[in-house]
Amino acid sequence: MKRIIFFLLSFYRYGLSSIRQTFGIYGVCRYYPTCSQYCKEAVQKHGVIVGLFLASKRLLRCHPWGGKGWDPVPDKVKSLRKKSGIKK
């Protein structure tokens, strides 16, 4: 499952993202690391389900009135489980 996710992320980063740059759409990322890199790191650290959950939360924060800047993948997910109500 991780391979499929990593393949789709690579396709986006090197395929679709480069097409956007061809049309002059630059600098669309508000956060560092980028959302695709964040998703990859989250899946590597926390597994597929929790990693995709973290990536989804990150994508929902990415809007003109949202935050910006440095937003690393959290090391511990235990606190996230308490806040979101996810059980083991």
Secondary structure, DSSP 8 states (H G I E B T S, - for coil): -HHHHHHHHHHIIIIIHHHHHHTT------EES-HHHHHHHHHHHH-HHHHHHHHHHHHHH-STTS--EE----S--HHHHHHHT---
